[in-house]
Amino acid sequence: MDAPLNVEDPPRDEILRTALELDASAYDAAFIALAKIYNCPLINAERSTTPWVIKLGKHAVTLSSP
């Protein structure tokens, strides 16, 4: 519980732009925008056929269920 925690809010215009561009919900777009801002892959549990997962390509790492 002593681990540092950073709270980040991506710019709202970036969330909207990402949501419209990738046909994603605002919730998903917030995480996608943060991954883009920090230049890191987005680890997710979405289906690999989800449109925004397909559009992100190698930048979206989908976890498979056991």
Secondary structure by P-SEA (a helix, b strand, c coil): cccbbbbbbccaaaaaaaaaaacccaaaaaaaaaaaaaccccccccccccaaaaaacccbbbbbcc
